Amino acid sequence: MLEAAWEALLVVLHPSRIGFMFLGIFIGIIVGLLPGLSGTVGMSLLLPFVFGLDPFVGMALLIGMVAVVHTGDTFPSILFGIPGSSGSQATIMDGFPLSKQGQASRAMGAAFFCSMVGGVIGGLALYLTIPFARPLITAFSSPELFMLTMLGLSMAGLLAGKSPMKGVISGLLGLLIGSVGSAPAVAEYRYTFDSLYLSNGLSLPVVALAVFAFPVMITMLTEKGSIAKSGQLKSGVLTGVMDALRNKFLVFRSAVFGALIGFVPGLGGSVVDWIAYGAAQKTVKQNDFGKGDIRGVIAPESANNAKEGGSLVPTLLFGIPGSGTTAILLGGLTLMGLEAGPRMLTSELPLTLSIVWTLVFANIFGALLCMILIRPISKISMVPGEKIVPFLLVLLVVGAYQSNFSWGDLIVFVIIGLLGYVMTILDWPRPPLLIGFVLALSAERYYWISIERYGWEWLSNPLVITLAVIILLLLTGGTIMKRFSKTIESKGGEISS
């Protein structure tokens, strides 16, 4: 294992892969910096460009971006009180009051350092999980793999926020869209309407761009004005780093907490930072949370970056995406000719280990870069939204068209994009739709293989029954944790008011 990790390190340090990792880091910081552009939007923008890339290069780009989105979103959260993404909401509670006190640099210094430490711990969590997961996952056959896809689909309810039923319906809609084209098990075409374009099914990059990026573009056009008006910056980055070092146990505890929450598909995002914030508020003595306590920045920032390493465990090793971002990551593996699951621990183990190294390096370099560029990069938040839209529009059109080089891609992009915008207006969750779309063919394929090989006897398989019980436990436990996080969030709102 150590020898394989050393070989993966040498692969990651190749100049071409380092270059793509830094490109991903730069894009991730910008995506996190601009409110509204979440990790799912950033991933969907990059997805068309990884098609045909060497897997080590493609994953360096994608993981480089994913690793630092929750680092870049610290800028608008602290400077302007605007969450850069759902994972930076709790940071506002004490980060923005510190900014108004003229201590923005101190808050960002602590936040970036904690993000770096949390990201490294998340990478270590992914690495330490591999030896334990390998003997389990290599024993899986088609019935167990089918149950794993069901586990991924069952997460739709947990990703739905306040309404699990909306999440389930959104996931089923994704399954329906994913079934367009040729069936994987029988010789027939579905929902093609005699169209040659639809006979090949819908392209993942087109669907991802349409569902996530298209609604954001419309929103930025309708909500005129600059993203932020003003912010305060004074020296104090090193002061913030020293604050983090003085609270090293809080940093470590929150990071481990974030990695553990990341293991559970469907949790994360705004859940992990509010839970970490609430736990710190209950355990830290003599705190002044909500009024500018630096420990209120340290706890959520340590947790949200560590979550990314934890969430990659079910995504890469079991093919269970726990969020829209990881669902797109699964799609990226597909575009590069790979499939999550047993292969990631056997023939593709070097790639898995390279992802661990990339996650660690991206968090370190991303945090250091943010510290260096605190003053100049914060000015990007003052760019009017309507001036950013033309740049995004070019990326969206090029990304959608290059999937199949067909006008059908652009037509589908607009139709599904409008569907995504309507879902946004109606407050329907979009990540479950993408999860259903990504897992549709895999679920159907494993189901038919199980039926043809074992009849209905596979339902009595002990591992299948165990996975069914895990699905029920995760759904129940996840629902309880969501309710707890909502309670913490509501209390946080009371504190801020």
C-alpha positions in Angstrom: 0.0 0.0 0.0 2.8 2.4 0.9 4.7 1.5 -2.3 1.6 2.1 -4.4 1.0 5.5 -2.6 4.6 6.5 -3.4 4.2 5.6 -7.1 0.9 7.6 -7.1 2.8 10.6 -5.7 5.3 10.5 -8.5 2.4 10.4 -11.0 0.7 13.4 -9.4 3.9 15.4 -9.4 4.3 15.1 -13.2 4.3 18.7 -14.6 1.2 18.2 -16.8 -0.9 16.9 -13.9 0.4 19.6 -11.5 -0.6 22.2 -14.2 -4.2 20.8 -14.5 -4.5 20.6 -10.7 -3.6 24.3 -10.4 -6.1 25.1 -13.1 -8.7 23.3 -11.1 -7.6 25.1 -7.9 -7.9 28.5 -9.7 -11.4 27.7 -11.1 -12.5 26.3 -7.7 -11.5 29.5 -5.9 -13.4 31.7 -8.5 -16.5 29.4 -8.3 -16.4 29.6 -4.5 -15.8 33.3 -4.6 -18.9 34.1 -6.7 -22.2 33.6 -4.7 -24.5 31.3 -6.6 -21.8 29.3 -8.4 -21.7 26.2 -6.2 -19.5 23.2 -6.6 -22.1 21.5 -8.8 -22.1 24.4 -11.2 -18.3 24.4 -11.4 -18.1 20.7 -11.9 -20.7 20.8 -14.6 -18.7 23.6 -16.4 -15.6 21.4 -16.4 -17.2 18.1 -17.2 -17.4 18.5 -21.0 -13.6 19.2 -21.1 -12.5 16.0 -19.3 -13.9 13.8 -22.1 -11.1 11.7 -23.5 -8.5 13.1 -21.1 -6.0 10.8 -19.4 -7.8 9.8 -16.1 -4.9 11.1 -14.0 -5.1 14.5 -15.7 -8.9 14.7 -15.7 -9.1 13.8 -12.0 -6.4 16.3 -11.1 -8.5 19.0 -12.7 -11.8 17.9 -11.1 -10.4 17.1 -7.6 -8.4 20.3 -7.7 -11.6 22.3 -8.2 -13.7 20.3 -5.7 -11.0 20.6 -3.0 -11.0 24.4 -2.8 -14.6 25.5 -3.5 -15.2 25.6 0.2 -12.0 27.6 0.6 -12.9 30.2 -2.0 -16.5 30.7 -0.6 -15.0 32.1 2.5 -14.3 35.5 0.8 -17.9 36.6 0.3 -19.1 35.0 3.5 -16.7 37.0 5.7 -16.3 40.2 3.6 -19.9 40.7 2.6 -22.1 38.4 4.7 -23.1 36.5 1.5 -22.7 32.7 1.5 -20.5 31.8 -1.4 -22.0 28.3 -1.3 -24.3 26.4 1.0 -21.3 25.1 3.0 -20.3 28.6 4.1 -23.5 29.8 5.8 -22.4 29.2 9.4 -19.1 31.0 8.7 -21.1 34.2 8.3 -22.3 34.1 11.9 -19.0 35.2 13.3 -17.0 36.0 10.2 -19.1 38.9 9.0 -19.2 40.6 12.5 -15.4 40.3 12.6 -15.3 41.9 9.1 -17.4 44.8 10.4 -15.0 45.2 13.3 -12.1 45.6 10.8 -10.8 42.1 11.4 -11.7 40.5 8.1 -8.1 39.5 7.4 -7.8 37.8 10.8 -11.0 35.9 10.2 -9.9 34.8 6.7 -6.4 33.9 7.9 -8.0 31.5 10.4 -10.5 30.2 7.9 -8.0 29.4 5.2 -5.6 27.7 7.6 -8.4 25.6 9.1 -9.7 24.8 5.6 -6.2 23.5 4.7 -5.9 21.4 7.9 -9.5 20.0 7.4 -8.8 19.2 3.7 -5.6 17.3 4.7 -7.5 15.3 7.4 -10.2 14.5 4.8 -7.6 13.2 2.4 -6.1 11.0 5.2 -9.5 9.7 6.0 -10.0 8.6 2.4 -6.5 6.9 2.4 -7.1 5.1 5.7 -10.4 3.7 4.5 -9.0 1.9 1.5 -7.4 -1.1 3.3 -10.7 -1.7 5.2 -12.9 -1.3 2.1 -10.9 -3.4 -0.3 -11.9 -6.9 1.0 -15.5 -6.0 1.3 -16.0 -4.3 -2.1 -14.1 -6.9 -4.1 -16.6 -9.6 -2.9 -19.5 -7.7 -4.5 -21.4 -9.3 -7.4 -24.3 -7.9 -9.5 -27.0 -8.3 -6.7 -24.8 -6.4 -4.2 -23.9 -3.8 -6.8 -27.6 -3.3 -7.6 -28.3 -2.7 -3.9 -25.5 -0.2 -3.9 -27.2 1.8 -6.7 -30.4 1.6 -4.7 -28.5 3.0 -1.8 -27.4 5.9 -3.9 -30.9 6.5 -5.2 -32.3 6.4 -1.7 -30.2 9.4 -0.8 -32.5 11.5 -3.0 -34.8 12.1 0.0 -31.9 13.3 2.2 -30.7 15.7 -0.5 -34.2 17.3 -0.6 -33.8 19.7 2.3 -37.2 20.3 3.9 -39.2 17.9 1.7 -38.0 14.3 1.2 -40.9 13.6 -1.1 -39.8 16.3 -3.5 -36.3 14.6 -3.5 -37.8 11.2 -4.3 -39.9 12.6 -7.1 -36.8 14.5 -8.4 -34.8 11.3 -8.3 -37.5 9.4 -10.2 -37.5 12.2 -12.8 -33.8 11.7 -13.2 -34.3 7.9 -13.7 -36.9 8.7 -16.4 -34.5 11.1 -18.2 -31.7 8.5 -17.9 -33.9 5.8 -19.6 -34.1 7.7 -22.9 -32.4 5.8 -25.7 -31.3 2.2 -26.0 -32.0 -0.2 -23.1 -28.9 -1.8 -21.5 -30.4 -5.3 -21.3 -32.9 -5.7 -24.2 -32.9 -4.7 -27.8 -35.3 -1.8 -27.7 -35.4 2.0 -27.7 -37.3 4.1 -25.3 -38.8 7.7 -25.5 -36.8 8.4 -28.8 -39.9 9.7 -30.8 -38.2 8.4 -33.9 -35.3 10.7 -33.4 -31.8 9.4 -34.3 -30.2 11.9 -31.8 -32.3 10.6 -28.8 -31.6 6.9 -29.7 -28.1 7.3 -28.1 -29.6 8.7 -24.9 -29.0 12.2 -23.4 -25.4 13.3 -22.7 -24.4 13.7 -19.1 -22.5 17.0 -19.6 -25.5 18.5 -21.3 -27.9 17.4 -18.5 -25.5 18.6 -15.8 -24.9 22.0 -17.4 -28.6 22.5 -18.0 -29.8 21.5 -14.5 -27.2 23.5 -12.5 -25.5 26.2 -14.6 -28.5 27.4 -16.8 -30.7 28.5 -13.8 -27.8 30.3 -12.2 -27.2 32.3 -15.5 -30.9 33.4 -15.6 -30.8 34.3 -11.9 -27.7 36.5 -12.4 -29.4 38.3 -15.3 -32.6 38.9 -13.4 -30.9 40.1 -10.1 -29.1 43.1 -11.4 -26.3 44.9 -9.5 -22.9 43.9 -8.3 -22.5 40.8 -6.1 -21.1 42.9 -3.3 -20.8 46.6 -2.5 -18.0 47.0 0.0 -15.8 45.2 2.4 -13.1 45.9 5.0 -9.6 44.6 4.9 -6.9 45.2 7.4 -3.7 43.3 8.2 -4.0 40.2 10.5 -3.7 37.1 8.4 -1.0 35.7 10.6 -3.1 36.6 13.7 -5.8 34.4 12.4 -3.4 31.5 11.8 -2.2 31.9 15.4 -5.8 31.9 16.6 -6.3 28.5 14.8 -3.1 27.1 16.3 -4.2 28.1 19.8 -7.5 26.2 19.2 -5.8 23.2 17.6 -8.1 20.7 19.4 -11.2 22.5 18.1 -9.7 22.4 14.6 -8.9 18.7 14.8 -12.2 17.7 16.4 -14.3 19.7 13.8 -12.3 18.3 10.9 -12.7 14.7 12.1 -16.4 15.4 12.6 -16.7 16.8 9.1 -14.9 13.7 7.6 -17.3 11.3 9.5 -20.4 13.2 8.3 -19.0 13.1 4.7 -19.0 9.3 4.9 -22.8 9.3 5.1 -24.2 9.9 1.6 -26.8 12.7 1.4 -25.4 14.7 4.3 -22.9 17.5 4.0 -23.3 21.0 2.4 -25.0 23.3 4.8 -25.6 20.4 7.2 -21.9 19.8 8.1 -21.0 23.4 8.9 -24.1 24.0 11.0 -23.6 20.8 13.0 -19.9 21.7 13.6 -20.9 25.2 14.5 -23.6 24.0 16.9 -21.2 21.4 18.5 -18.6 24.1 19.1 -21.1 26.5 20.5 -22.2 23.9 23.0 -18.7 22.7 24.0 -16.4 25.8 23.9 -16.3 27.6 27.2 -16.8 31.4 27.5 -17.7 31.9 23.9 -19.3 34.9 22.3 -20.7 33.1 19.2 -22.7 35.2 16.8 -20.9 38.5 17.8 -17.5 38.0 16.3 -15.9 35.0 18.1 -13.0 33.6 16.0 -13.9 30.1 17.1 -17.2 30.5 15.3 -15.2 30.7 12.1 -12.7 27.9 13.0 -15.2 25.2 13.6 -17.3 25.3 10.4 -14.3 26.0 8.2 -12.4 23.0 9.6 -15.4 20.7 9.0 -16.5 21.7 5.5 -13.2 20.9 3.7 -12.7 17.7 5.6 -16.2 16.6 4.4 -15.0 16.4 0.8 -12.5 13.6 1.6 -15.1 11.7 3.6 -17.7 12.0 0.8 -15.3 10.6 -1.8 -15.3 7.2 0.1 -18.9 6.2 -0.9 -18.6 7.9 -4.2 -15.4 6.2 -5.5 -15.5 2.9 -3.7 -19.2 2.1 -3.8 -20.5 4.3 -6.6 -22.9 6.1 -4.3 -23.0 9.9 -4.9 -24.0 11.8 -1.9 -24.4 15.2 -3.6 -24.8 16.8 -7.0 -21.0 17.5 -7.0 -20.1 13.8 -6.4 -22.7 12.7 -8.9 -21.0 14.8 -11.6 -17.7 13.4 -10.4 -19.1 9.9 -11.1 -20.0 11.1 -14.6 -16.5 12.4 -15.1 -15.2 8.9 -14.4 -17.6 7.5 -17.0 -16.4 10.1 -19.6 -12.8 8.9 -19.0 -13.7 5.3 -19.5 -13.8 4.3 -15.7 -16.5 3.2 -13.3 -16.7 3.6 -9.6 -16.7 0.5 -7.5 -14.4 -2.6 -7.1 -12.0 -1.5 -9.9 -11.0 1.6 -8.0 -9.4 -0.6 -5.4 -7.8 -3.1 -7.7 -6.8 -2.2 -11.3 -7.4 1.5 -10.7 -5.9 1.7 -7.3 -3.1 4.1 -8.5 -5.8 6.5 -9.7 -7.6 6.3 -6.3 -4.3 7.1 -4.5 -3.6 9.9 -6.9 -6.9 11.4 -5.9 -5.8 11.3 -2.3 -2.6 13.1 -3.0 -4.4 15.7 -5.3 -6.9 16.3 -2.5 -4.2 17.0 0.0 -2.0 19.2 -2.3 -5.0 21.1 -3.6 -6.2 22.0 -0.1 -2.6 23.2 0.9 -1.9 25.2 -2.3 -5.5 26.6 -2.5 -5.4 27.9 1.1 -1.9 29.4 0.7 -3.0 31.0 -2.6 -6.1 32.5 -1.0 -3.9 34.0 1.8 -1.6 35.6 -0.7 -4.5 37.0 -2.9 -6.8 38.1 -0.1 -6.9 41.8 -1.2 -6.9 41.5 -5.1 -9.2 38.5 -5.4 -11.9 40.1 -3.1 -12.4 42.7 -5.8 -14.0 40.1 -8.1 -17.0 40.0 -5.9 -17.8 43.6 -7.0 -18.2 42.6 -10.7 -21.8 43.1 -11.8 -23.6 39.8 -12.4 -24.7 40.7 -16.0 -21.0 41.2 -17.0 -20.2 37.6 -15.8 -23.1 36.0 -17.7 -21.7 36.4 -21.3 -18.5 34.6 -20.2 -20.6 31.8 -18.6 -22.8 31.6 -21.7 -19.9 31.0 -24.0 -18.6 28.2 -21.7 -22.1 26.7 -21.5 -22.8 26.6 -25.2 -19.3 25.3 -26.1 -19.5 22.7 -23.3 -23.0 21.5 -24.4 -22.3 21.4 -28.1 -19.0 19.5 -27.9 -20.7 16.5 -26.3 -22.0 15.1 -29.6 -21.3 18.1 -31.9 -25.1 18.1 -32.6 -27.7 20.9 -32.6 -29.8 18.4 -30.5 -27.4 19.0 -27.6 -28.3 22.7 -27.6 -32.0 22.0 -27.9 -31.9 19.5 -25.0 -29.7 22.0 -23.0 -32.4 24.7 -23.3 -35.3 22.4 -22.5 -33.7 20.7 -19.5 -32.3 24.1 -18.4 -35.8 25.6 -18.3 -36.9 22.6 -16.3 -34.0 23.3 -13.9 -35.0 26.9 -13.6 -38.6 26.0 -12.9 -37.4 23.6 -10.2 -35.4 26.4 -8.7 -38.4 28.8 -8.6 -40.6 26.1 -7.0 -37.8 25.2 -4.5 -37.4 21.6 -5.8 -34.0 20.0 -5.2 -31.9 19.4 -8.4 -29.1 17.1 -7.1 -31.5 14.1 -6.8 -32.4 14.5 -10.5 -28.8 14.3 -11.5 -28.2 11.3 -9.2 -31.1 9.5 -10.7 -29.8 10.2 -14.2 -26.3 9.0 -13.5 -27.4 5.8 -11.8 -30.3 4.9 -14.2 -28.4 2.6 -16.5 -26.2 1.0 -13.8 -29.3 0.2 -11.7 -31.1 -1.4 -14.7 -28.1 -3.3 -15.9 -27.3 -4.8 -12.5 -31.0 -5.7 -11.9 -31.3 -7.6 -15.2 -28.0 -9.4 -14.6 -29.1 -10.5 -11.1 -32.4 -11.8 -12.5 -30.8 -13.7 -15.3 -28.1 -15.3 -13.1 -30.0 -16.0 -9.9 -33.7 -15.6 -10.5 -35.3 -14.2 -7.3 -33.0 -16.1 -5.0 -30.6 -13.2 -4.8 -33.1 -11.4 -2.6 -32.2 -13.8 0.2 -28.5 -13.1 -0.1 -27.3 -12.0 3.4 -25.2 -9.1 2.0 -28.2 -7.9 0.0 -30.3 -8.0 3.2 -27.6 -6.2 5.1 -27.4 -3.4 2.5 -31.2 -3.1 2.6 -31.0 -2.6 6.4 -28.2 -0.1 5.9 -30.4 1.9 3.5 -33.2 2.0 6.1 -30.8 3.0 8.9 -29.1 5.8 6.8 -32.5 7.2 5.8 -33.7 7.2 9.3 -30.4 8.5 10.8 -30.0 11.1 8.1 -33.5 12.4 8.6 -32.8 12.8 12.3 -29.5 14.6 11.6 -31.2 16.9 9.2 -33.7 17.9 11.8 -31.0 18.5 14.3 -29.1 20.7 11.8 -32.3 22.7 11.1 -32.6 23.3 14.8 -29.0 24.5 15.0 -29.5 26.7 11.9 -32.7 28.3 13.3 -30.9 29.0 16.6 -28.0 30.5 14.6 -30.5 32.8 12.9 -31.8 33.9 16.2 -28.3 34.7 17.4 -27.6 36.8 14.3 -30.8 38.8 14.7 
